[in-house]
Amino acid sequence: MNASAKSGGDVALSLAGVDKIYAPTAERPVHAVKALDLDVRKGEIVALLGSSGCGKTSTLRMIAGFEAVTRGSITLAGRRIEHLAPARRGVAMAFEGYSLYPPLTVRDNIAFALKGAKINARDADKAVREVAALVEIEPILDRYPSSISGGQQQRASLARALVRPADLYLLDEPMGQLEPRLRALLRGRLKQLLGERGMTSIFVTHDQTEANALADRVAVMEGGVLQQLANQTELKERPANLFVATFIGEPPMNVFDAKVEVGERVRFAVENGPRLDFSANEFSESARREIAKRARVVIGVRPHDLRLNSGSNEARVVSNQWLGDQSHLALDVAGKLMVAVAFSEMGASRRDNLRYDVPAAKLHVFDADDGKAVSHGAAAA
């Protein structure tokens, strides 16, 4: 399902019907990006999130000008740019491959981005020192790229992108080579810098934590298609389809195929498994109407939303992991593992039976054929 941003405020970047097909004349062309519509507001930070091969990096490279657009248009700051050379697009870029100039020091690599902007030497030096402090590379400013680590090269590349004035900042896995402590520190600093200066930004990541920490909105991609563009709360509580529901969240949503009956009660029956029986009043009229259109659905519940030691359904404990601040329990439900999270240490042992309950307010229902969301809790999707 394609989804486009609902424009609130001025739109800085707009992709309309953008396709990318690699080797279009080959016997098996690769359709990497499909009819992508995406609006990014001025000063907004948007994450392109997805697994390897989902089309996120191809999208970024088309915006940057490193890949040609097969179909569609890209508009930045009111200008059509898909036909322009990268240097004429008003875009600053930091890619995972670093792309530093080997003959130049780290300092000169960062400052190089300022030369075209005709910034005087004193101001340029101040800007370089400030951004170097932000990414913690001041001690290596006078070293050459070949003499520093991959993580340091990545931070130098990020600094070079951030230091220059641009209409748009494109960051491809900008902290993928960094150790966790430094990555967490730089996320906060980067978010503050981009926000304070109103730097419209798109960054690519496969890391949900990074997307949640940095982005104002997240664009979830799969198979070259934009599945949903929304803030983090909406993605988790109102996923547009089954893919988003199971991709977003850690641990991921539990899902089961079920038969459904709607009357005075709303009943879901998992094959060889539990029967969930709710009062019809627990669902809105529109949700009941949508659910009633289907004989079979997929039901989902997030691990944190399951109520343990409650309800009439039982499941056998397969494993119980105490993580110091929460328990993760794997339960056998109809031959599948269902994960439950409790925020206290649970005494359940392997092979124990444990009661659980699924609150109607936390139940997600999806169409069994196309995976589109039917309802979330009490309301229709």
N, C-alpha and C positions, 0 to 999 in steps of 0.2 A: 504494500500500500504506500503510495506517495503521500507525503505530507508537506505542507508549506507553512512557514511562519506566518502568524497573523501579525501584521505590521503594527507595532506600537511605537510611535516616534518615527524619526526619519530613518529610512533604509539606506545603509551605506553600500551593501553588496547585494546583488540579486542575480541568482542563476535561474534561468527559465528554460525548461525542456532540454537540459544538457545531457547529451549522450557521449560516451566514449567507447568506440569499437576499435580494438586492435586487430590488425591484419584483416581489414574488411573484405578483401577479395579472396582470402584463403578459403579452403574447404570448410574449416571450422573457425570462423572469426570469434574473437572473445569480446563479448558485450560487457565491459567492465563497469560502466555507469549507465543507468537507464532512466531517461526522462526526468532528470533531477530538477526539482523546483526548490529553491532555498533562499530565504531572505535573512540578512543579518543586519541588525540595527546599528546605528552609530554608537561607538563605545562599547558594544556588546562583545562578550567572549563566548564563542560557540565551539564545542568539542565535536569532532567527527569520531564516533566510537563504533568499533566493530571488530570482528575477527579478521585474520589475515585473508586477503583476497576479496574483501567485501566492497571495495571501490573507494575507500576513504582517501588513500594516498593518490590515486588517479585523479580524484576530484581536486585535491590540493594542487597537484601539478598542472592541471588545466587552468586553475585560477592564476597560478604563478606564470604560466606561459611556457612551461617545459614540455607540455603535451598539447597537441592540437585538439580542439573541440570538434567532434564528428558532426553533431547537430546541437542547436540551441544557442543561447546568448548569455554573456556575462557582463553585468553592468556594475561599475565601481565608481562611487562619488559622481554619479550622473553621466559617466562616460562608458560607451561600449568598449570593452578591452580585449575580447577574445581574439581579435585580429592583430593586436599589438605585440611587439617584441617584449620580453620580460622587463628590460630596463626602462621601458616607457609606460609601465602599468601603475607605478606608484605603490609597489608592493615590496615589503621587506620580508626576507625569508630566512628561516633557520631549519635546515634539513638534517636528518639523522646522519647523513654521510659527511657532515662537518664542512667540507668544501673551503677550507682555509687556504690562503696563498702560501706555499712553502717558503718562498724567498723572503717573506715579510715576518717580522716579529708579531707576537700576539697583539701588542699595542697598535702596531701599524695595520694589522688585519682589521681590528675594530675601527680604527680611525679612517680606514679606507672608505667606509660607507658614508663618511661625512664630507669627503672632498667634493663630491658632486653637488652638495647642498651649499657650498661656498660659505662654510662656517669658519670663522677666524681660528687661528691655531690655539689661542688661550681657551676659548670656549670649547673647542674640540677636545683638548686635553682634559678639561674638567669633566666633560661628558663621558669620556673614556674611563676616567678614574671612578666616576660614580657607578657606571654600569659594571665595571670590573669588581667593585666592592659588593654590588648586589649579588653577583654569581660567585663570589669568593675566588677570584683569580688574580688579585693584585700582585702576589709574589712572582707570577710567571709572565708578567706583561712584556718583559724584554727577552723572553726565550722564543725559540722558533717552533713551529708546529711539530716537527719531527722529534723534538726533545721532550714532549709532554705526553701525558696519558690520554687514552681515548675519552675518558670523562672530562678531562680538562679541555680537550679539543671541542667537545660538545658544548661546554659552557662558553668557550670563546666564540663559537659560531652563534650561540644564542645571544651573547652580548653584542656581536656585530649587527644582528638583526634589530635588537631593541634600541640601539643607540641612534639610529637614523630616523628622520622624519618620514612618515609614509601614510598613505590612506588606509592600508591594511597590513596586518602582520600575520604571516603564515608560519606555523611552528609544527614540524613533523617529528613526533616522539621527542620533544625537546629535552627530556631528562632521562631517556631510556638507559643511558650508560652510567648513571649515578647510583651510588650506594644509598640504601633506604633513608638513612638519617639526613643526608644532604638533600635528597630529593624532597623529603617532607618540608625541610627548611625553605628551600627555594620555591616550592609551590606557593607558600604564603607570601613571600617577597614578590614573586612574579604577579600574583593576583592583585596585590596592593599597587604595584607599579602600573599595570594595565588599567586598573580601575581609576586610579587618581589622575592619570593622564588621558583617560578616555580613548585608549588605543583599541580600535576595532580589530578583533583577532579571531583567527580560526586555528585550532590545533588538532592534530591527529593523534589518537592514542588507542591502545587496546586495553588500557588499564582503567577500570571503572572508578577506582579511588581517585586517580588523577583527574578524570573527567568531572567527578562530583566536587572535587576540591577547587578546581580552577574555573569551570564554565558557569556562565549564567544560564545557558540552555545546552542540551545535549542532543545531537542528531545521531540516532542509531541507524546504522546501515547494515544491510545483508544482501548478498547476491546482486550488488550494484544498485539496489533500490533503497531509498530513504524510507525506513519503516515508521519512524516517529521523530518529531522535533518538539521537545518540551523541556520544562525544568525537571529537576531530579525528583521532586515529590510526585509530580504527575506521572512520570515514567514508572515509578514504583507502585503508585496507588491506582492509576488508570492507564495501564498499558494498552496500546491500540490493538495489539494482536498477540497471539501465542508466542511468537518469536521474541518480541520485546519482553513479555512477561517472564520468560524463562532465561533470557540473556541478562536482564538487569536484576541485581540483587545477589547478595552472598550471605548464606547459601541461597541457591536459586529457588524459585517457586516450585512447589510440589504440584504435579498435574496428573489427572486421571480421566480416562474416558468413562462416560456415565450415561445411562438412560435417564430421561427426565419426564415427570408428570406434574402438571399444574392444574390445581382445582382449588378447593378450600385449603389445601396444603401444597407446598412446593417440595417435591421429593426427587432426590438424585440417587440413583442406584449404580454403584461401581460393580462391574462383573466380578463375582467371587469375592466381593469386598464389602465395604461399609455402605449403609444406606443413610443418607442425610435427609432428615425430615424437618421442615420448617413451617411455621405458620405463614400463610400467604401475606399476612399483615407486615411481615418482616421485610417485604420487598415492595418497591413502589409499583404503581399500576403499570407504568411503562416497562419496567423491568420484567414483571410477570408476563406482559404481553409478548415481549421479545423472546423470553425463554420458552413460552408456550408454542412458539412457531416451530420448535425443533423437537424431534423425538430423541436425538442423541446430541450430547454436548461434550466439551472438555471442561472439567472444573479444576480450579486452582486455588491454593492457599499458601501464603508465605510461611516459612518456618517460624518466624517470630510471632505469627498470629494464631498459631495453634494453642489451645488451652489444654494443658496436661493435668492428669488426675481429675478430669471432669468429663461429663457426658457419658453416653451409653456405649460408644464404640471402643473396642479394645484392639491393641496391636502388640506384637511381640517385639521386644527390644533386641536389636541386632548389635548395636554398639552404643556406648555412652562416653563421650569425651568432655572432660572438664577443662576449660581453656583459661581458668583463672578468674574470669568475670562472667562466664556464661557456660551452660552445658549444651552440647550438640548431641542429640539423640537420633540414631537411625532406627526406624521402626519398619517392620515388615507389614505392608498393607497390600493385600491382593497380589502378592508375589513381587511387588515393587518396593523400593526403599522410599520411605517418607521421612524427611528430616524435620525435627522440631528443635526449637531453641528456647531454652529457659534461662532466666537471668539469676538463677540460684543453683547451687550444686544439687543435682538430683541423685537419689540413692538407688535408682533402678539399675539392676544388673542384667547382663546378657541373658536372654531367654525369659526374662520376666514379662508378664503381661501388664500393659499400661493403658489406662483409659485416656481418651482424648476427645476433644470437642472442637468443631469448626463453627465459629460464630457466623451467622448470616451476614453480618456487617463486613466481614473480611473475606467472603467467598467471591471469587472471580469466575465468570462463565464465558466460554468461548465457543464459537461455531465449530462443530466437528469437521466440517468440510474445508473451509477456507481459513480457519484460525482467527477470524476477526472477533474482537471483543463484543460480547452480548450485554453483559452487565458487570458492574463492580459493586459489591456489597448490596445495598438496597436500591441502587439507581441503575438505570439503563446506561450503556456505554455511549 
